[in-house]
């Protein structure tokens, strides 16, 4: 994939728009008296020389300049960073470093740090592969930037100071398709050719919600086999059923989305299983709402003149919509949003309606000693198999309720994993991940297949050139007497390759005996086949161009 940052020489810096006031000579320190907009506590900076960074510098109406300084201080509250608004008689460049000395609670003395070295002197334009090998992490803080034009494409020339331990304090020149705020932190990964790659950062609130959702859903989740096994048994009960008709109907709706081995042997069966897995429920409901909106805004007598938008077109209440989706799920083309997750939600709501008031909190409490790991990040695949303990008699409503809630949390965790690994990059390339789980029935036995689909689209280098797309599909499942299996299939530039990973030696031997037959089958479908290999153990984690640093920062 192409890089977000290249490493050209930094062009000469254009004149700053803040030219009012006498600038300092190149090799002369600049001492400026600053007036605090708000007084600070006496002694906060008096006994030390604090280093500060100019965050903002703007002209003020009275001929002075409004500055905002970011200062690191050490006091009884520990080491922290504060922002000080001050007035200055002259402009100071944004991103410049100054040394501060407190004169009194209202005034500071600032000494401008020596100017940055000119491009091409003490500034690097290439990374040393010995110190920064491929896949190494590079962290740098932006000290200046300016827009540049390269032919028909605009970009930004950036100068940043490396803070990684491999080259601390070293300046580096970068070029990017997007701006980078002065003082902002760049965390990038070194590519195979020495290029730098960094994903667009989501906002902090989005990061925090995603991290919390990953942790909570992983702690509450459990595999669906116990619920599906018991649900199958309850549908076979005749005469005097132990559960009410609404619960029985909701259970049958859930079982509609369990695929058989025969169904997963066909392309149409796999497509239906993917659509009914539950991870696309919200997207399906959104399409359903848009369809209802469009049908409500169209005049039946004249389709060429749609009526004005009707603001009162809304989806029905979820409690009323879920049973409706269940009734339509058995049709040849179920409506959007009708899938395993909606079926589980309908079962959960139905069970809650059958339980005594006030008993839900106790029933939904985790009964297992198993805890989620202290740090959960995007990229966890496959999810571990987990069975809830101390459920008691699974014919009672409380046990069914906990099993249903645990499987819902497992589906939700897959959804959050997909969201956490999907990224768009500044150069126009993108990575999209779908992570899901397919319940499978083999006679009276239930199991599941976990699936991770990754699509990488490289930005087109020329205007009329199509973007290059690469696919990776991972499967994880367990078969009787064969143990755990994982399969990785990749499609790149028309060539498909595959890896098989098995835990047991006997299973590995069986796979190796069938590789030649698999190659013939793939070639008979018109595919160009690359390398087919088999390995013992578990594969390495998926390679992602996704930053994980935000987890540490938010935590």
SULHUVEN-V945659 format. One record per residue. N is the residue number from 1. PHI is phi in whole degrees, 0 to 359 (999 if undefined). Layout:
# SULHUVEN-V945659
N,PHI
N,PHI
This chain:
# SULHUVEN-V945659
1,999
2,286
3,267
4,272
5,232
6,255
7,234
8,270
9,296
10,283
11,291
12,303
13,288
14,288
15,302
16,289
17,293
18,266
19,258
20,290
21,98
22,281
23,283
24,282
25,289
26,307
27,252
28,240
29,289
30,251
31,251
32,230
33,270
34,247
35,253
36,286
37,289
38,235
39,299
40,248
41,299
42,299
43,88
44,297
45,238
46,292
47,263
48,208
49,259
50,268
51,266
52,226
53,236
54,282
55,274
56,217
57,216
58,223
59,295
60,253
61,299
62,273
63,88
64,266
65,229
66,276
67,243
68,237
69,252
70,259
71,237
72,264
73,236
74,234
75,217
76,297
77,272
78,94
79,278
80,209
81,247
82,235
83,246
84,244
85,279
86,222
87,250
88,234
89,286
90,218
91,282
92,240
93,297
94,297
95,92
96,286
97,258
98,227
99,257
100,251
101,226
102,280
103,273
104,206
105,300
106,246
107,225
108,231
109,248
110,243
111,245
112,292
113,297
114,305
115,298
116,295
117,295
118,291
119,298
120,94
121,263
122,255
123,247
124,268
125,240
126,220
127,268
128,290
129,296
130,289
131,271
132,233
133,289
134,305
135,76
136,287
137,267
138,237
139,238
140,213
141,248
142,291
143,248
144,197
145,207
146,203
147,288
148,222
149,240
150,240
151,71
152,266
153,244
154,264
155,202
156,223
157,268
158,234
159,245
160,227
161,254
162,291
163,245
164,293
165,293
166,291
167,207
168,294
169,85
170,286
171,273
172,224
173,263
174,230
175,227
176,223
177,277
178,229
179,286
180,226
181,298
182,298
183,94
184,284
185,263
186,254
187,242
188,229
189,245
190,281
191,275
192,293
193,258
194,87
195,285
196,252
197,222
198,219
199,275
200,295
201,276
202,289
203,291
204,298
205,295
206,297
207,300
208,295
209,296
210,295
211,297
212,298
213,295
214,298
215,293
216,293
217,291
218,293
219,287
220,268
221,281
222,205
223,295
224,269
225,303
226,300
227,294
228,294
229,297
230,290
231,299
232,297
233,295
234,292
235,286
236,271
237,287
238,240
239,86
240,250
241,294
242,287
243,245
244,290
245,304
246,300
247,292
248,300
249,295
250,294
251,294
252,297
253,297
254,298
255,293
256,296
257,263
258,267
259,271
260,267
261,298
262,295
263,295
264,283
265,273
266,242
267,297
268,294
269,294
270,294
271,298
272,293
273,295
274,297
275,294
276,262
277,291
278,109
279,283
280,252
281,298
282,297
283,295
284,293
285,295
286,295
287,295
288,296
289,296
290,294
291,294
292,295
293,297
294,294
295,292
296,282
297,263
298,257
299,283
300,300
301,286
302,214
303,288
304,281
305,238
306,294
307,287
308,302
309,301
310,263
311,290
312,267
313,279
314,224
315,290
316,296
317,302
318,302
319,295
320,274
321,283
322,300
323,298
324,295
325,297
326,295
327,292
328,271
329,293
330,281
331,288
332,295
333,233
334,296
335,290
336,302
337,91
338,268
339,205
340,298
341,294
342,295
343,295
344,294
345,297
346,297
347,296
348,297
349,295
350,295
351,295
352,298
353,291
354,271
355,270
356,296
357,297
358,86
359,260
360,291
361,300
362,293
363,289
364,272
365,292
366,295
367,257
368,257
369,280
370,294
371,237
372,289
373,299
374,296
375,229
376,244
377,226
378,301
379,118
380,287
381,204
382,281
383,290
384,291
385,289
386,217
387,244
388,293
389,258
390,56
391,276
392,74
393,285
394,284
395,276
396,279
397,294
398,297
399,293
400,298
401,296
402,294
403,296
404,294
405,296
406,293
407,291
408,299
409,295
410,295
411,297
412,297
413,296
414,300
415,297
416,292
417,298
418,298
419,295
420,290
421,258
422,272
423,220
424,243
425,245
426,293
427,273
428,96
429,278
430,206
431,228
432,240
433,234
434,240
435,242
436,206
437,219
438,250
439,287
440,231
441,247
442,236
443,71
444,262
445,257
446,243
447,212
448,211
449,240
450,269
451,223
452,229
453,247
454,238
455,241
456,249
457,246
458,272
459,296
460,293
461,280
462,240
463,298
464,261
465,271
466,283
467,288
468,277
469,239
470,237
471,239
472,221
473,239
474,242
475,239
476,222
477,202
478,224
479,241
480,303
481,69
482,254
483,78
484,284
485,228
486,226
487,233
488,237
489,240
490,233
491,235
492,219
493,54
494,82
495,246
496,254
497,226
498,209
499,233
500,241
501,236
502,229
503,275
504,255
505,296
506,297
507,295
508,296
509,295
510,297
511,296
512,297
513,290
514,256
515,295
516,296
517,295
518,297
519,299
520,296
521,296
522,293
523,293
524,293
525,270
526,85
527,265
528,272
529,258
530,266
531,274
532,244
533,222
534,227
535,216
536,263
537,106
538,241
539,287
540,294
541,298
542,301
543,283
544,229
545,262
546,247
547,285
548,251
549,299
550,300
551,295
552,295
553,294
554,292
555,300
